[in-house]
Amino acid sequence: MKTMRNELMIEDVEIPTWRIKRPHKKVRSGCTTCKRARVKCDERRPRCTRCHRKKLECNYFDRPRTSSSPPDIRALDNRRNSEYVSSESSRNPGGKDSPCTPSLRNLGGIRDTEVAKHYLTHTVQTFAGGAICENQSDMWRILIPAVALTCPVVRHGMLTLAAICWYYESSPDHSGEHCLEYLEAAEAHGKIFVKESRQKLQDFQEGLNTQDQDSLLACSRLLCVLGFAFFRTHRQNGTTLADPAAWTWLHLRRGVKTSYVAVVEAGRPVDEIFMKDMTPQFCSHQLIPGMGVGCKNPCFRYVQQSRRAFIDALRSALHRDWSSLGDQKTEDLGAAIDLLHQVTEQICSQQLQSLLRTICTWPTDIPRGFIDMLVGESPPALAVYAHWLMLMVLVEDLWWIDDMGRAGIRDIIAICSDADRNVRSLLVWPQQMLDVGRKSAGTVP
């Protein structure tokens, strides 16, 4: 369980603050004088400030209120939910959510039912795109909603994911009138999910709740994807690879495998869908030739054509320049390069189940010592990482990944600007990858 505690690091998960211009609601109840002048009215009675200051006539046209006015749907929904929560509280004096009947609470500015509907009708579809084999989406389409029915923690994670997805896909500049509501829902559910997931994982590793393996695995998987999504927002807020928060996604990604191993070691049964998702190597007979890898994408062709050159250059630098770092660091760097070679060759062979899952085997399996070098901004480790980010450019059409590959490469080039010339020379391939992307704007893998 010690490994589980080291890898998950949920205490470092920070819910990002989204920056958005609040939509302006047009006021239609101002005085007639201000309306004619097309200026804002502060609606003071009996005379507004503008009319009083300019000594103008100030009249209001008050529309009659009729009993036939439609009720506020959201108010009715909140009232129904408050009545539900009250009735549940009478049956559950402790105030805690029952594991079988999670309370219906609308968090943020949009109803939970609307967010859940978006998850079921749209968000799950984003996990069955060109970079992800359709049968790999069963966990998101079937298992996560099923566990969410009986586990409030997973439900909060599912709604967080749906709200963030809704925000990023609502409009190109995220300026739609409902964007703020999506963000409010994501922040509200996200804070609860991260807090309660931390407690659930802590209970499991301390042996307090080893019967709840499905919700544990669901939480770790949700945290993994949310780690990528949160990192996207952190980048928009100015976070770079020089910030330790930029590596939270990496710990959460590795936590998926760690959680699965912990459940197996505890002797708990694992659902078949979780098994297929967590251990795709056991389903190698289902490999699908050329499934949406991006054969027509110039970035993919560049990786395919240059992979042998940059892998040979990395290995040459390992033996020629990095052996002075010490045996352990040299071994960790060598293991990361070997794994990068395996992943790249598998992608270029076009025989895989899921492009994204194949790419992500690298951060899942790299040595812990190599991760310490990355967080410590070691130029050799960053040079290797930059070549893995080239692969992430191939899946930038996924909303939770977006520009992670390109932004990371730019950060590494900036960080290594004063590094040894041999390290800088290794970044020529990632730099050229950026140039290929710029020349082919609009091309989606």
N, C-alpha and C positions, 0 to 999 in steps of 0.2 A: 504493500500500500504506500510505501514511501515514494516510489516512482510516480504513483498517481498524484500525490500531493505536489510533487515538483513540477509535473508537466501541465496540470490543468491551470493553475495560477489564476483562478477566477477572481481573486481579490484584486488583481491588477486590471480587470475589465472596467473600462470607463465608458459610460453611456455618453456619446458625443452630443454637443449642443448644436443643433441645426440653426443656421442663420437664414432667416427668410423674412421678407418684407410682408408685414401683415396686410391683408387685403383691405381696401377702403370700402366701407359701406356708405352708399349715397344716402344722405339725409333728405327726406321729403316732407318734413314737418316744419320747415323754417317759415319766416314771415313772407308775405307776398312781395314786399319791397326788396328784400334780399334776393328772392327768387328771380325777380325781373332783372336785377343787376348781376345775376349769376355769381354771387359771392356767398361765402359760408356764413351761416347765421348761427349765433349761439343760443337762440330760442328762449332768451329770457323773457319773462312776462311781467307786466303787460307790454313792455317795449324792449326789444333786443338792444344790445350794447351799441351796435352800429347805428340804428335809427335814433337812439337817444343822443348819441354824440353828434350826429349830423342834423338833429332836430327834424327828422322825417316822420311821416305818418307810418305807423307800424300796425299791421293787421295780420291776423292768422286765419287761415282757412282750415278749420278743424273738421275732418271727415267724421261723420257720425259712426259710432261703434254699434254694430248690430250683433244680436245673439247668434246670427247664422255664420259668423266668422269661423273658419275652420280652426280646430285646435292645433296647438303646437305638438307635432308628432314626437319630437325629441323629448318634450316635457312629459308627454304621456308615457313614453318609453322609460324615462328616468323614474317616473312615479311607480310604474309597474315593477321596475327592478328594486326600488326601495321597499315596496310592499313584499316582494319575494325575499329580499334579504332579511326584513323584519320577521317574516314567518320562519325563515331558516334559523334566525337567531333564537327564536323561542324554543326551537327543537334542539339547537346546538348552543347551550349557554356559554360554552368556552370561547365562542367567537371565532373559532378556527374553521376554515373551509373543510367540509366533509370530503373525504377522498372519493366518494361516489357521487356527490352532488355539489360541484363547484358553484359558488355563488355567481350570479349574473350581475356584474358591475361594469358600467360603461366608464372607461378611463380615457381622458383626453376629450377631444371635441367631436368624436364620432362614435356611433353605436358599435358595441362589440359584434353584434350580429352582422353588421355591414362589413366589418373587417374580416370576420370569419368567412363570410360569403366570398369576399375577394380572394382569400386564401384558397378556398376550394375550387373556385371557377377560374382563377388566373395564376396565382403565385405558384401552385403546383405544376402548372404547365411550363414555367420557366426552368424547372428541373428535368425537363424531358426534351431539351432542345438539341441542336446539332452537336454540342460538345459533351452531351450526356446521353448515354444509351437509355432508351425509354424504359426498359425493365429495371433500370437502376433508380427510377423515380417512384417505385412502389412504396418505399419507406415514407416519402413525403406525401404521397397521394392516399395511402391507406393507413399506415401504422401511426404516423404522428397524429392525425385527427382522432384515431381510435384511442390512443393513450390520453390525448387531451380531454376526452369526454370524462375521464375519471380522475385526472391529475391536474389540479389547478396550475401547478408550476409549468407543466408542458403547454397548457393552454395559453398562459401568458407569453411563453416563448414563440408559439405559433402565431399569435396575434401581433407580436413585435415584428416578426419576419414579414407578415402580410402588410403591415402598416408601412414599413420601410420600402418594401417593393412597390406599394401603391404610390408612395411619394416620388420615388425615382422614375417611375414610368408614367406619372400623371401628365407632365408637360415638359418640353425640352429645357425650359429655364426655371421649372418648379415654381411658377408664379400663379398657378391656378388658385381659384378662390377657396378650394378645399385642401390645399397643400398643408396649411397650418394645422388643420384637424388631423391629417395623417401623422404629422410629426408629433403632435401632442399625444396621440395614441401610442406611437412608437416609444416615446420617452417614458410615458407612464407605465406601460406594460413591461418595457425593457428593464426599468429599475427594479420592479418586483421580481422579474424572472431571474436576473443576475443574483439578487440577494438570496432568493429561495433556492436557486440551483446550487449556490455555494453551500447552503445548509444541507441540502440533500446529498451532495457528494461527500461532505464531511461526515454525515451520519453513516453513509455506506462504508467509508474507509475505516471508521471506528467500530464497525460491526453492529451498529444500532438498528439498521434497517436493510438487511441483506436480501429481503424478499421482494424489493421494489426495483428489480433489475431493468424492466422495460422503460420505466420513467427515467432511470439513471442514464441509459443509453440514448434515449430520446433527447434528454437535456444536453448531453455532450455533443450530439450531432447538431442540434440547434445552435449551441454556442459556437461551434466551428464556423457555420455559415454566417452567423451574426458577427463573428470576429472579422470576417472579410468585409461585411457591410459597414460595420462601425469604422473600420480602417479607411474605407472610401470617404466617409464623412470627415474623419480626422484629417485626411489629406486635403480636402477642400478647405479645412480650417487652418491649414498651414503646417501640419505635422510632417516632418521628414524622417528619414532613416536614422538621423542623429538623435532622435527622441526615443527613449526606451518604450514608450507606448506604441511605437510603430511595429513592435515585435509581438504584441499580445496575440495577434491572429495565429502566429506560429505555435505558441504554447497551446492554444485552444485546438488547433488542428492536430497536434500530437496527442492531445488529451482524448481524442476519439478512440485511437488504438489502445491507449492506456486504460480507458474505462472498460473497453471490451475484454482486455486481458484480465482486469480485476474481477469482472463478473465470472469469467470462465474459471479463474483460480478459486473463486468462492464456491464453485460447484453449482452455480445457478443455471437453469435452462435458458437458452437464447432463442428468441423467435426466429423463424426461418428467414423472414424479410430482413431482420437485423443481421443475420449471418451472411446473407448475400451482399448486403451493403458494406459490412465491416471487413469481410474477407473475400474480396473479389477474386483473389488468386485461386480459390477453390472452385471457381466457375470458368476456368480458362477454356473449357470446351465451347463456351458461348461467344467466343471472340467474333467480332463482326468486321469484315473487311471494309476499309474506307468509310466508316460511319461518321460523316460530317467533320472530318479532321481539318478541313480547309485546304484541300488540294489546289484550288484555284487562287488561293490567297498568296500574294507575293511574299508575305512574311513567312509563311510556311515553306515556300520554295527556297527562301534564303536560308532558313534553318537546315533544310534538307541538303542544300548544296555546301554549306559551310561547317557542318557539324564535325566532320573529321578534322578539319584544320584547327578549330578552336579547342577541341578535346586534346589533340596532340600538343597544342601550345600550352594548355593548362598543365598537362603532365610533365612537359619539359621544364616549365617553371618550378614545379614541385621538386624535381630532382636537382635542378641546377641552382635555384635561388632560395628555396624555402626550407631546405634541409637544416639550415642554421637555426630554425625556430625551435628545435627540440624534437625528440622522437614522438611524443604524444601529439603535438600539434601537426607534425608532418603526417602522422598516421590518420588523424581526423580529416585533414585536407585531402589526402589520398582517397579515403573512403567516400567523401562527398563528391569528388571528381568521378570516381568509378560509378557511383549511383547515378550521377547526372548523365554519364555515357549510356548506361542501361536504359534510362527513361527516354532519352532522346532517340536512341535507336528503335525502341518500341513504338514511339510516336511516328517516326519516319517510315516504319514498316507498314503502318496503317492497319495493323491487326490488334485491335483493342476493344474493350467494352465501352470505355468512357474516356474521352480525351482529358477532361478535368481530373478525374480520379487518377489517371496515369500520371499526369503532371504532379499531382499532390502526393504521390508516393515518395517523392524526393524530400520535402520538408518533414514528412512523417518518420523517415528512416535515417536521416543524417545523424551523426554522433552528437551527443550532448556537448562535447567539447567544441565542436564546430559552431554550435549555436552560441556558446559563450564568446567565441571569436567574432561572430557577426554582431552581437550586441555591443561588444567592445570596439567596434569599427576597425577590425583588423583588415588592412588593404587586401592581403591574399584571399581571405574569406569573402570579402565583398566582391572581389573579381570573379570568384566562382559563382556567387549568388547572382551576379549580373547576367551570367549566361543562362541560369535557370529562369530568370525573369524574361528572357527572350521567349521562352515557352509560354509564359503567362500572357504575352501579347496575343497569342493564338486564341485565347478564350476571353478577350476583352469585350465581346458582345454580351457576356453574362452580366446582369445588372449589379450583382454583388462583387464582381471583380473589377470591371470597368478599366480604368487606366493604371491599375496597380503595376503592371509590367513596365510601361513607359515611364511613369513617375519614378519608380524605383531605380531604373537605369540612369535617369537624369541625376537623381540624388547621389548615386555611387560615383558617377563621373565627377560631380562637384566635390565630394568628400575626398576622392583620390587624386585631385588635381595637384596636390603637393607630394604625392607618394612617389616611390621609386619608379624610374622610367620603365623598368621591366613590367611592373604592375600596370602602368598606364597603357603600355602597348597591348596588353591582353584585352583592354576594353574597346578595341577597334571594332570587334564583331557586334557587341551590343549597340555601339554608337551607329554603326551602319544599319542595324535593325531599325533604329529610330528614323534614319533617313529614308529607308524603304517605306516605312509607315507613312511618313509625311508625303512622299510622292504618290502614294496610293490611298489618299484620304477617302473615306467612305466605303472602303472594301471591308466586308464582314467575313470572318472565317467561317 
